[in-house]
Each structure stands twice: as C-alpha cells, then as structure tokens.
Amino acid sequence: MAKDILFIGATHGDEKIGVDVVQKIQKRERYKEQFNFIIGNPRAYKENKRFTQYDLNRAAPGNLNDALYEKRRAAELIEKSKSYKYTIDLHGSTTGCGVYIIVTNPTPENLFLASLFNIPRIVILPSVIPDLVDPVSKYMSCGIEIESGPQNLPETRSALEDVLQDFLNHYKERQEKSFFENMQGKEVYEVYGVLHALPKDASLRPEEFKLFNVGGEDFYALFVDAYTYCTCLKMRKKPFDQLF
C-alpha cells in the first residue's frame, strides 16, 4: 500500500533527534505502516558531523552527477519526495526554541501541510542570509521542516514524539477541514531581516520567539547566536489570513 508521508531525519548529520524519535515511533504497530523514513545524510550521521563536503540543507536542488556527495544527495532526496504526498524534514537545535515548523517555500500546499500539525508556531523562513540559501524542503512538491530544541533534552524529544504521533493520528481528518479551521490558535512568524550585532550598551540579549527591541525596532528573535556573523534573525508576526 502506498504511503502518504516521508519523514527525513539527520539532514544535518549531528542533529539526531529526528532519527531517534521516528525510529521509536516506527516500532509501534499502529504507526509503522503509515509512513516511510530515511536518514537525510547517512555519511554525516555516521561521522556525527553536520556534513561531509557541503551543507546538505544548502545544496538543493542539487545534481545527481555532482562531484560533491551532498549535492548528489540533495537531488536524490528531492526526487524521492515526489513519491509522497507530504515530506517532513526533522531538524534539531541547541537553542531553547521548543518545537516549531519552518516553511521555506510558502506555497498554499506547504502552508496547508503546516496547518495539519498541532504545533502552535509556524515560521516562514526566506533566504535572508547566505546560511539559509537552498534548503532541501524548498524544492519538494510539498515539504516542510520541523525544528526542535534543545535537541538533547528528554522533554524536547518527548514533545516532538507527541506532535508526530498526533499528526499521524489526525492528519486525514484535518485534511477535510479548511486551512483557516486548522490554523485556529496558531501563530505565524515571518523572518524579514538580521540583527548583526547588539549595541555596545545593551544589557539584555534576545531570546527565541521573545519580543525584543533594538534602536526603537520591535522584533521577535530566532536562531540566537546560531551564526558567527549575526546575533539573530528578526521576525514579525503575520496574520494567517494574509498568507495568500
């Protein structure tokens, strides 16, 4: 029987939370026939490093004949995703971000997929900095990312397990509802810029999804201290009825 769902774990090889959680769910009889699962970057996963030659989540759309392994792998993953209705790429973070959805390509199909999850925060993430260019999910016919952090905490893994099981239990019935029905109680954030550095007299640091002010500008922070050349990404809230 054809399966609707493909989960991908360890697109970054040192982000093991998706692998561990999905393999745990896969052992349960009621779920194992509902989805397929693959490790995104098996070479990097084996070596416990982010990537081997090139960041896989910056390598899309890739090329099956490229000399770099991750470029080839990106093309393979995108091609494989065409056999599924939904593809969910699972990532892990070191920050205290909790579990949230990233939509790298805000098409109606991808936004509707995001609405099927019982995850209250959805982030629309365009390529505002070089480190965000060409993620794999951007080129999938219907694909999103789920970020979870801190990835090594038991409570984070439990939270991810809960939302994935809830999705598997309810996505078919939620498909019958409208996007707006599914989005009730959820918040949409849109990344629009970068905070390169804090003012010298700043006494506070931004926190994930917390409202912050620098120079009179209010914004919500994301990926705090994740990159060497900026303090964080800047987000604004966006009403979900203005997404289309």
C-alpha atoms as an extended CHARMM CRD file, in Angstrom:
* protein
*
       244  EXT
         1         1  MET       CA              0.0000000000        0.0000000000        0.0000000000  PROA      1               0.0000000000
         2         2  ALA       CA              1.3240000000        3.4290000000       -0.9460000000  PROA      2               0.0000000000
         3         3  LYS       CA              2.1700000000        5.7050000000        1.9510000000  PROA      3               0.0000000000
         4         4  ASP       CA              1.4000000000        9.4150000000        2.1150000000  PROA      4               0.0000000000
         5         5  ILE       CA              4.2300000000       10.5030000000        4.3770000000  PROA      5               0.0000000000
         6         6  LEU       CA              8.0120000000       10.5800000000        4.2610000000  PROA      6               0.0000000000
         7         7  PHE       CA              9.9670000000       11.6560000000        7.3300000000  PROA      7               0.0000000000
         8         8  ILE       CA             13.6000000000       12.6620000000        6.8650000000  PROA      8               0.0000000000
         9         9  GLY       CA             15.9910000000       12.7820000000        9.8220000000  PROA      9               0.0000000000
        10        10  ALA       CA             19.6100000000       13.9360000000       10.1120000000  PROA      10              0.0000000000
        11        11  THR       CA             19.7070000000       16.1160000000        7.0310000000  PROA      11              0.0000000000
        12        12  HSD       CA             22.3900000000       17.5940000000        9.2410000000  PROA      12              0.0000000000
        13        13  GLY       CA             24.2570000000       14.5550000000       10.4990000000  PROA      13              0.0000000000
        14        14  ASP       CA             24.7480000000       15.8200000000       14.0570000000  PROA      14              0.0000000000
        15        15  GLU       CA             21.0140000000       16.5110000000       14.5090000000  PROA      15              0.0000000000
        16        16  LYS       CA             19.9580000000       13.0670000000       15.6790000000  PROA      16              0.0000000000
        17        17  ILE       CA             16.6710000000       13.8990000000       17.3910000000  PROA      17              0.0000000000
        18        18  GLY       CA             14.5540000000       13.1760000000       14.3070000000  PROA      18              0.0000000000
        19        19  VAL       CA             16.1870000000        9.7940000000       13.7590000000  PROA      19              0.0000000000
        20        20  ASP       CA             15.7900000000        8.7310000000       17.3750000000  PROA      20              0.0000000000
        21        21  VAL       CA             12.1720000000        9.8590000000       17.7070000000  PROA      21              0.0000000000
        22        22  VAL       CA             10.9020000000        8.4960000000       14.3840000000  PROA      22              0.0000000000
        23        23  GLN       CA             12.6280000000        5.1410000000       14.8600000000  PROA      23              0.0000000000
        24        24  LYS       CA             10.9160000000        4.9100000000       18.2600000000  PROA      24              0.0000000000
        25        25  ILE       CA              7.5160000000        5.6290000000       16.6990000000  PROA      25              0.0000000000
        26        26  GLN       CA              8.2330000000        3.2120000000       13.8580000000  PROA      26              0.0000000000
        27        27  LYS       CA              8.4100000000        0.3070000000       16.3150000000  PROA      27              0.0000000000
        28        28  ARG       CA              4.7760000000        0.7740000000       17.2970000000  PROA      28              0.0000000000
        29        29  GLU       CA              2.4320000000       -1.4460000000       15.3340000000  PROA      29              0.0000000000
        30        30  ARG       CA             -0.2370000000        1.1920000000       14.7640000000  PROA      30              0.0000000000
        31        31  TYR       CA              2.1760000000        3.6180000000       13.0920000000  PROA      31              0.0000000000
        32        32  LYS       CA              4.7340000000        1.5630000000       11.2000000000  PROA      32              0.0000000000
        33        33  GLU       CA              2.5580000000        1.1800000000        8.0800000000  PROA      33              0.0000000000
        34        34  GLN       CA              1.6820000000        4.8720000000        7.9050000000  PROA      34              0.0000000000
        35        35  PHE       CA              4.9670000000        6.3780000000        6.7790000000  PROA      35              0.0000000000
        36        36  ASN       CA              8.4460000000        5.8020000000        5.4410000000  PROA      36              0.0000000000
        37        37  PHE       CA             11.5970000000        7.1830000000        6.9840000000  PROA      37              0.0000000000
        38        38  ILE       CA             15.1090000000        7.8390000000        5.6960000000  PROA      38              0.0000000000
        39        39  ILE       CA             18.2740000000        9.3980000000        7.0510000000  PROA      39              0.0000000000
        40        40  GLY       CA             18.9750000000       12.5160000000        5.0260000000  PROA      40              0.0000000000
        41        41  ASN       CA             22.7530000000       12.4900000000        5.2250000000  PROA      41              0.0000000000
        42        42  PRO       CA             23.8500000000        8.9670000000        6.2350000000  PROA      42              0.0000000000
        43        43  ARG       CA             27.5630000000        9.7180000000        5.7680000000  PROA      43              0.0000000000
        44        44  ALA       CA             27.4910000000       12.7320000000        8.0860000000  PROA      44              0.0000000000
        45        45  TYR       CA             25.1900000000       10.9050000000       10.5130000000  PROA      45              0.0000000000
        46        46  LYS       CA             27.6910000000        8.0590000000       10.7980000000  PROA      46              0.0000000000
        47        47  GLU       CA             30.5030000000       10.5420000000       11.4860000000  PROA      47              0.0000000000
        48        48  ASN       CA             28.3160000000       12.6670000000       13.8240000000  PROA      48              0.0000000000
        49        49  LYS       CA             29.0620000000       15.8740000000       11.9290000000  PROA      49              0.0000000000
        50        50  ARG       CA             26.8670000000       18.4600000000       10.2350000000  PROA      50              0.0000000000
        51        51  PHE       CA             28.0360000000       17.4700000000        6.7370000000  PROA      51              0.0000000000
        52        52  THR       CA             30.9800000000       15.8230000000        4.9980000000  PROA      52              0.0000000000
        53        53  GLN       CA             31.7070000000       18.0040000000        1.9400000000  PROA      53              0.0000000000
        54        54  TYR       CA             28.9100000000       20.5740000000        1.7180000000  PROA      54              0.0000000000
        55        55  ASP       CA             25.9290000000       21.5230000000        3.8700000000  PROA      55              0.0000000000
        56        56  LEU       CA             23.1450000000       19.2830000000        2.5320000000  PROA      56              0.0000000000
        57        57  ASN       CA             20.4550000000       21.7500000000        3.5870000000  PROA      57              0.0000000000
        58        58  ARG       CA             22.1280000000       24.4370000000        1.4500000000  PROA      58              0.0000000000
        59        59  ALA       CA             22.7930000000       22.1450000000       -1.5180000000  PROA      59              0.0000000000
        60        60  ALA       CA             19.3720000000       21.9800000000       -3.1800000000  PROA      60              0.0000000000
        61        61  PRO       CA             18.2230000000       21.4090000000       -5.8160000000  PROA      61              0.0000000000
        62        62  GLY       CA             21.4870000000       19.5170000000       -6.2630000000  PROA      62              0.0000000000
        63        63  ASN       CA             22.6290000000       17.4010000000       -9.1620000000  PROA      63              0.0000000000
        64        64  LEU       CA             22.7280000000       13.6140000000       -9.4140000000  PROA      64              0.0000000000
        65        65  ASN       CA             26.0710000000       13.8450000000      -11.2360000000  PROA      65              0.0000000000
        66        66  ASP       CA             27.7640000000       16.4120000000       -8.9890000000  PROA      66              0.0000000000
        67        67  ALA       CA             31.2350000000       15.6820000000       -7.6210000000  PROA      67              0.0000000000
        68        68  LEU       CA             30.1110000000       16.6290000000       -4.0900000000  PROA      68              0.0000000000
        69        69  TYR       CA             28.2350000000       13.9760000000       -2.1410000000  PROA      69              0.0000000000
        70        70  GLU       CA             25.7520000000       16.3780000000       -0.5210000000  PROA      70              0.0000000000
        71        71  LYS       CA             24.8770000000       17.9270000000       -3.8810000000  PROA      71              0.0000000000
        72        72  ARG       CA             24.0400000000       14.4570000000       -5.1970000000  PROA      72              0.0000000000
        73        73  ARG       CA             22.1540000000       13.5810000000       -2.0390000000  PROA      73              0.0000000000
        74        74  ALA       CA             20.0180000000       16.7330000000       -2.2400000000  PROA      74              0.0000000000
        75        75  ALA       CA             18.8820000000       15.7570000000       -5.7230000000  PROA      75              0.0000000000
        76        76  GLU       CA             18.1570000000       12.2020000000       -4.5330000000  PROA      76              0.0000000000
        77        77  LEU       CA             16.0130000000       13.4190000000       -1.6200000000  PROA      77              0.0000000000
        78        78  ILE       CA             14.0330000000       15.8060000000       -3.7950000000  PROA      78              0.0000000000
        79        79  GLU       CA             13.3960000000       13.0730000000       -6.3520000000  PROA      79              0.0000000000
        80        80  LYS       CA             12.3620000000       10.6290000000       -3.6140000000  PROA      80              0.0000000000
        81        81  SER       CA              9.9140000000       13.1550000000       -2.1410000000  PROA      81              0.0000000000
        82        82  LYS       CA              7.9320000000       13.1220000000       -5.3970000000  PROA      82              0.0000000000
        83        83  SER       CA              6.5720000000        9.6950000000       -4.4350000000  PROA      83              0.0000000000
        84        84  TYR       CA              4.8650000000       11.0980000000       -1.3180000000  PROA      84              0.0000000000
        85        85  LYS       CA              2.0490000000       13.4930000000       -0.6040000000  PROA      85              0.0000000000
        86        86  TYR       CA              3.8750000000       15.0430000000        2.3530000000  PROA      86              0.0000000000
        87        87  THR       CA              7.5700000000       15.2150000000        3.2570000000  PROA      87              0.0000000000
        88        88  ILE       CA              8.6620000000       16.3790000000        6.7160000000  PROA      88              0.0000000000
        89        89  ASP       CA             12.3400000000       17.1740000000        7.3100000000  PROA      89              0.0000000000
        90        90  LEU       CA             13.2120000000       16.9150000000       11.0240000000  PROA      90              0.0000000000
        91        91  HSD       CA             15.9350000000       19.1340000000       12.4830000000  PROA      91              0.0000000000
        92        92  GLY       CA             17.4570000000       19.6560000000       15.9230000000  PROA      92              0.0000000000
        93        93  SER       CA             18.7410000000       22.8410000000       17.5500000000  PROA      93              0.0000000000
        94        94  THR       CA             20.9230000000       23.6470000000       20.5450000000  PROA      94              0.0000000000
        95        95  THR       CA             18.7830000000       26.6970000000       21.3930000000  PROA      95              0.0000000000
        96        96  GLY       CA             15.7550000000       26.7710000000       23.6660000000  PROA      96              0.0000000000
        97        97  CYS       CA             13.3440000000       27.1710000000       20.7760000000  PROA      97              0.0000000000
        98        98  GLY       CA             10.9390000000       24.3350000000       21.5440000000  PROA      98              0.0000000000
        99        99  VAL       CA              9.2120000000       22.5830000000       18.6470000000  PROA      99              0.0000000000
       100       100  TYR       CA              8.1040000000       24.7020000000       15.7040000000  PROA      100             0.0000000000
       101       101  ILE       CA              7.5290000000       24.4530000000       11.9640000000  PROA      101             0.0000000000
       102       102  ILE       CA              9.6630000000       26.0950000000        9.2810000000  PROA      102             0.0000000000
       103       103  VAL       CA              8.1510000000       26.7630000000        5.8720000000  PROA      103             0.0000000000
       104       104  THR       CA             10.9380000000       27.5900000000        3.4180000000  PROA      104             0.0000000000
       105       105  ASN       CA              8.6140000000       27.8540000000        0.4160000000  PROA      105             0.0000000000
       106       106  PRO       CA              5.2290000000       29.3220000000        1.4720000000  PROA      106             0.0000000000
       107       107  THR       CA              3.0510000000       27.7810000000       -1.2110000000  PROA      107             0.0000000000
       108       108  PRO       CA             -0.5990000000       27.0500000000       -0.3670000000  PROA      108             0.0000000000
       109       109  GLU       CA              0.2540000000       23.3260000000       -0.3110000000  PROA      109             0.0000000000
       110       110  ASN       CA              3.1420000000       23.7230000000        2.1320000000  PROA      110             0.0000000000
       111       111  LEU       CA              1.1910000000       26.0690000000        4.3930000000  PROA      111             0.0000000000
       112       112  PHE       CA             -1.7230000000       23.6300000000        4.4440000000  PROA      112             0.0000000000
       113       113  LEU       CA              0.6500000000       20.8200000000        5.4420000000  PROA      113             0.0000000000
       114       114  ALA       CA              1.9440000000       23.0110000000        8.2780000000  PROA      114             0.0000000000
       115       115  SER       CA             -1.6370000000       23.5690000000        9.4470000000  PROA      115             0.0000000000
       116       116  LEU       CA             -2.1620000000       19.8070000000        9.8840000000  PROA      116             0.0000000000
       117       117  PHE       CA              0.2490000000       19.6970000000       12.8350000000  PROA      117             0.0000000000
       118       118  ASN       CA             -0.6690000000       20.5270000000       16.4040000000  PROA      118             0.0000000000
       119       119  ILE       CA              2.3120000000       22.8730000000       16.5970000000  PROA      119             0.0000000000
       120       120  PRO       CA              1.4370000000       26.4430000000       17.6070000000  PROA      120             0.0000000000
       121       121  ARG       CA              4.3560000000       28.2540000000       15.9490000000  PROA      121             0.0000000000
       122       122  ILE       CA              4.9500000000       28.3680000000       12.2060000000  PROA      122             0.0000000000
       123       123  VAL       CA              7.9070000000       30.3080000000       10.7950000000  PROA      123             0.0000000000
       124       124  ILE       CA              8.1380000000       31.4410000000        7.1990000000  PROA      124             0.0000000000
       125       125  LEU       CA             11.8540000000       31.4720000000        6.5090000000  PROA      125             0.0000000000
       126       126  PRO       CA             13.1330000000       33.0030000000        3.2670000000  PROA      126             0.0000000000
       127       127  SER       CA             16.8300000000       33.0890000000        2.3840000000  PROA      127             0.0000000000
       128       128  VAL       CA             17.6980000000       36.3270000000        4.1880000000  PROA      128             0.0000000000
       129       129  ILE       CA             21.3140000000       35.2700000000        4.8520000000  PROA      129             0.0000000000
       130       130  PRO       CA             23.7440000000       33.0290000000        2.9290000000  PROA      130             0.0000000000
       131       131  ASP       CA             23.4430000000       30.2610000000        5.5350000000  PROA      131             0.0000000000
       132       132  LEU       CA             19.7500000000       29.8670000000        4.6520000000  PROA      132             0.0000000000
       133       133  VAL       CA             20.0610000000       29.5430000000        0.8750000000  PROA      133             0.0000000000
       134       134  ASP       CA             18.6740000000       26.4720000000       -0.9280000000  PROA      134             0.0000000000
       135       135  PRO       CA             17.2950000000       24.1890000000        1.7930000000  PROA      135             0.0000000000
       136       136  VAL       CA             16.0620000000       20.8180000000        0.5570000000  PROA      136             0.0000000000
       137       137  SER       CA             12.4340000000       21.4050000000        1.5990000000  PROA      137             0.0000000000
       138       138  LYS       CA             12.2490000000       24.4630000000       -0.6590000000  PROA      138             0.0000000000
       139       139  TYR       CA             12.3240000000       22.2210000000       -3.7370000000  PROA      139             0.0000000000
       140       140  MET       CA              9.9530000000       19.4790000000       -2.6060000000  PROA      140             0.0000000000
       141       141  SER       CA              6.4790000000       19.3060000000       -4.1120000000  PROA      141             0.0000000000
       142       142  CYS       CA              5.0170000000       19.5070000000       -0.6070000000  PROA      142             0.0000000000
       143       143  GLY       CA              7.5220000000       19.7060000000        2.2220000000  PROA      143             0.0000000000
       144       144  ILE       CA              8.2320000000       21.4920000000        5.4870000000  PROA      144             0.0000000000
       145       145  GLU       CA             10.8170000000       21.3760000000        8.2590000000  PROA      145             0.0000000000
       146       146  ILE       CA             10.2540000000       20.8350000000       11.9690000000  PROA      146             0.0000000000
       147       147  GLU       CA             12.8670000000       22.3360000000       14.2790000000  PROA      147             0.0000000000
       148       148  SER       CA             13.2450000000       21.0860000000       17.8620000000  PROA      148             0.0000000000
       149       149  GLY       CA             15.4740000000       22.3910000000       20.6050000000  PROA      149             0.0000000000
       150       150  PRO       CA             17.3450000000       21.9090000000       22.7550000000  PROA      150             0.0000000000
       151       151  GLN       CA             17.5250000000       18.6190000000       20.8970000000  PROA      151             0.0000000000
       152       152  ASN       CA             19.2930000000       16.6220000000       23.6100000000  PROA      152             0.0000000000
       153       153  LEU       CA             16.7660000000       17.2940000000       26.3730000000  PROA      153             0.0000000000
       154       154  PRO       CA             14.3260000000       14.4390000000       27.1070000000  PROA      154             0.0000000000
       155       155  GLU       CA             11.4130000000       16.8820000000       27.2690000000  PROA      155             0.0000000000
       156       156  THR       CA             12.1730000000       18.1730000000       23.7610000000  PROA      156             0.0000000000
       157       157  ARG       CA             12.2750000000       14.6470000000       22.3760000000  PROA      157             0.0000000000
       158       158  SER       CA              9.0390000000       13.8400000000       24.1550000000  PROA      158             0.0000000000
       159       159  ALA       CA              7.3940000000       16.9510000000       22.7120000000  PROA      159             0.0000000000
       160       160  LEU       CA              8.4890000000       16.0250000000       19.1790000000  PROA      160             0.0000000000
       161       161  GLU       CA              7.2620000000       12.4730000000       19.6550000000  PROA      161             0.0000000000
       162       162  ASP       CA              3.8900000000       13.7750000000       20.8060000000  PROA      162             0.0000000000
       163       163  VAL       CA              3.3670000000       16.0990000000       17.8430000000  PROA      163             0.0000000000
       164       164  LEU       CA              4.4180000000       13.4690000000       15.2900000000  PROA      164             0.0000000000
       165       165  GLN       CA              2.0890000000       10.8750000000       16.7790000000  PROA      165             0.0000000000
       166       166  ASP       CA             -0.7210000000       13.4250000000       16.9090000000  PROA      166             0.0000000000
       167       167  PHE       CA             -0.1310000000       14.2110000000       13.2370000000  PROA      167             0.0000000000
       168       168  LEU       CA             -0.2180000000       10.5420000000       12.2670000000  PROA      168             0.0000000000
       169       169  ASN       CA             -3.4060000000       10.0530000000       14.2910000000  PROA      169             0.0000000000
       170       170  HSD       CA             -5.2930000000       13.0410000000       12.8990000000  PROA      170             0.0000000000
       171       171  TYR       CA             -3.8880000000       14.3150000000        9.5910000000  PROA      171             0.0000000000
       172       172  LYS       CA             -6.5290000000       12.5700000000        7.4730000000  PROA      172             0.0000000000
       173       173  GLU       CA             -9.4360000000       14.1410000000        9.3260000000  PROA      173             0.0000000000
       174       174  ARG       CA             -7.7080000000       17.5420000000        9.3580000000  PROA      174             0.0000000000
       175       175  GLN       CA             -7.2760000000       17.3080000000        5.5910000000  PROA      175             0.0000000000
       176       176  GLU       CA            -11.0630000000       17.5580000000        5.3480000000  PROA      176             0.0000000000
       177       177  LYS       CA            -11.0870000000       20.8870000000        7.1780000000  PROA      177             0.0000000000
       178       178  SER       CA            -10.1500000000       24.2570000000        5.7590000000  PROA      178             0.0000000000
       179       179  PHE       CA             -6.7550000000       25.8600000000        6.2680000000  PROA      179             0.0000000000
       180       180  PHE       CA             -8.3710000000       28.5400000000        8.4090000000  PROA      180             0.0000000000
       181       181  GLU       CA            -10.0550000000       25.9720000000       10.6640000000  PROA      181             0.0000000000
       182       182  ASN       CA             -6.7590000000       24.1380000000       11.1800000000  PROA      182             0.0000000000
       183       183  MET       CA             -4.8990000000       27.3700000000       11.9150000000  PROA      183             0.0000000000
       184       184  GLN       CA             -7.0100000000       28.4260000000       14.8750000000  PROA      184             0.0000000000
       185       185  GLY       CA             -4.8190000000       29.0600000000       17.9170000000  PROA      185             0.0000000000
       186       186  LYS       CA             -1.5810000000       29.1240000000       15.9050000000  PROA      186             0.0000000000
       187       187  GLU       CA              0.8880000000       31.9410000000       15.3470000000  PROA      187             0.0000000000
       188       188  VAL       CA              2.7310000000       32.6850000000       12.1190000000  PROA      188             0.0000000000
       189       189  TYR       CA              6.0840000000       34.4470000000       12.1720000000  PROA      189             0.0000000000
       190       190  GLU       CA              7.8930000000       35.7770000000        9.1230000000  PROA      190             0.0000000000
       191       191  VAL       CA             11.6680000000       36.2640000000        9.0830000000  PROA      191             0.0000000000
       192       192  TYR       CA             12.4490000000       39.5970000000        7.4630000000  PROA      192             0.0000000000
       193       193  GLY       CA             15.9650000000       40.5720000000        8.4940000000  PROA      193             0.0000000000
       194       194  VAL       CA             19.0880000000       40.0730000000       10.5700000000  PROA      194             0.0000000000
       195       195  LEU       CA             20.3840000000       41.6470000000       13.7600000000  PROA      195             0.0000000000
       196       196  HSD       CA             24.0950000000       41.7320000000       13.0650000000  PROA      196             0.0000000000
       197       197  ALA       CA             25.2340000000       42.9230000000       16.4910000000  PROA      197             0.0000000000
       198       198  LEU       CA             23.8340000000       44.2790000000       19.7140000000  PROA      198             0.0000000000
       199       199  PRO       CA             24.5210000000       47.8830000000       20.6990000000  PROA      199             0.0000000000
       200       200  LYS       CA             27.5180000000       48.2120000000       22.9980000000  PROA      200             0.0000000000
       201       201  ASP       CA             25.3090000000       49.4500000000       25.8310000000  PROA      201             0.0000000000
       202       202  ALA       CA             22.7920000000       46.5960000000       25.5270000000  PROA      202             0.0000000000
       203       203  SER       CA             22.1080000000       44.9860000000       28.8890000000  PROA      203             0.0000000000
       204       204  LEU       CA             19.9370000000       42.1370000000       27.5770000000  PROA      204             0.0000000000
       205       205  ARG       CA             20.2150000000       39.5060000000       24.8930000000  PROA      205             0.0000000000
       206       206  PRO       CA             17.3820000000       38.3470000000       22.6390000000  PROA      206             0.0000000000
       207       207  GLU       CA             15.6910000000       35.0030000000       23.3110000000  PROA      207             0.0000000000
       208       208  GLU       CA             13.9800000000       32.6460000000       20.9000000000  PROA      208             0.0000000000
       209       209  PHE       CA             10.4660000000       33.8660000000       19.9770000000  PROA      209             0.0000000000
       210       210  LYS       CA             10.6510000000       36.6890000000       22.5440000000  PROA      210             0.0000000000
       211       211  LEU       CA              9.7810000000       40.2620000000       21.6060000000  PROA      211             0.0000000000
       212       212  PHE       CA             12.9600000000       42.3460000000       21.6100000000  PROA      212             0.0000000000
       213       213  ASN       CA             13.7520000000       45.9830000000       20.8800000000  PROA      213             0.0000000000
       214       214  VAL       CA             16.8960000000       47.4480000000       19.3590000000  PROA      214             0.0000000000
       215       215  GLY       CA             17.0620000000       51.1160000000       18.3870000000  PROA      215             0.0000000000
       216       216  GLY       CA             13.3040000000       51.5090000000       18.6100000000  PROA      216             0.0000000000
       217       217  GLU       CA             12.6110000000       48.4840000000       16.3950000000  PROA      217             0.0000000000
       218       218  ASP       CA             10.4840000000       45.7070000000       17.8660000000  PROA      218             0.0000000000
       219       219  PHE       CA             11.0190000000       42.1820000000       16.5510000000  PROA      219             0.0000000000
       220       220  TYR       CA             10.8900000000       38.5380000000       17.5870000000  PROA      220             0.0000000000
       221       221  ALA       CA             14.2150000000       36.6880000000       17.6910000000  PROA      221             0.0000000000
       222       222  LEU       CA             15.1420000000       33.4040000000       16.0400000000  PROA      222             0.0000000000
       223       223  PHE       CA             18.3940000000       31.4150000000       15.7860000000  PROA      223             0.0000000000
       224       224  VAL       CA             20.0250000000       33.4070000000       18.5790000000  PROA      224             0.0000000000
       225       225  ASP       CA             23.8290000000       33.0310000000       18.3800000000  PROA      225             0.0000000000
       226       226  ALA       CA             23.4490000000       30.3080000000       15.7590000000  PROA      226             0.0000000000
       227       227  TYR       CA             25.7270000000       32.0660000000       13.2750000000  PROA      227             0.0000000000
       228       228  THR       CA             29.0970000000       33.7180000000       13.8330000000  PROA      228             0.0000000000
       229       229  TYR       CA             28.3140000000       36.8800000000       11.8740000000  PROA      229             0.0000000000
       230       230  CYS       CA             24.9710000000       37.8270000000       13.4050000000  PROA      230             0.0000000000
       231       231  THR       CA             23.2180000000       37.8190000000       16.7580000000  PROA      231             0.0000000000
       232       232  CYS       CA             19.8810000000       36.5050000000       15.4910000000  PROA      232             0.0000000000
       233       233  LEU       CA             17.2500000000       36.6610000000       12.7900000000  PROA      233             0.0000000000
       234       234  LYS       CA             14.4370000000       39.1790000000       13.1060000000  PROA      234             0.0000000000
       235       235  MET       CA             10.7900000000       38.1340000000       12.7660000000  PROA      235             0.0000000000
       236       236  ARG       CA              7.3930000000       39.7900000000       12.7280000000  PROA      236             0.0000000000
       237       237  LYS       CA              4.0410000000       38.1620000000       13.3570000000  PROA      237             0.0000000000
       238       238  LYS       CA              1.8480000000       37.7430000000       10.3100000000  PROA      238             0.0000000000
       239       239  PRO       CA             -1.9210000000       37.0740000000       10.3840000000  PROA      239             0.0000000000
       240       240  PHE       CA             -2.5580000000       33.7160000000        8.7500000000  PROA      240             0.0000000000
       241       241  ASP       CA             -5.4470000000       35.1640000000        6.7540000000  PROA      241             0.0000000000
       242       242  GLN       CA             -2.8790000000       37.3410000000        4.9320000000  PROA      242             0.0000000000
       243       243  LEU       CA             -0.6790000000       34.4770000000        3.7570000000  PROA      243             0.0000000000
       244       244  PHE       CA             -2.3790000000       34.0490000000        0.3760000000  PROA      244             0.0000000000
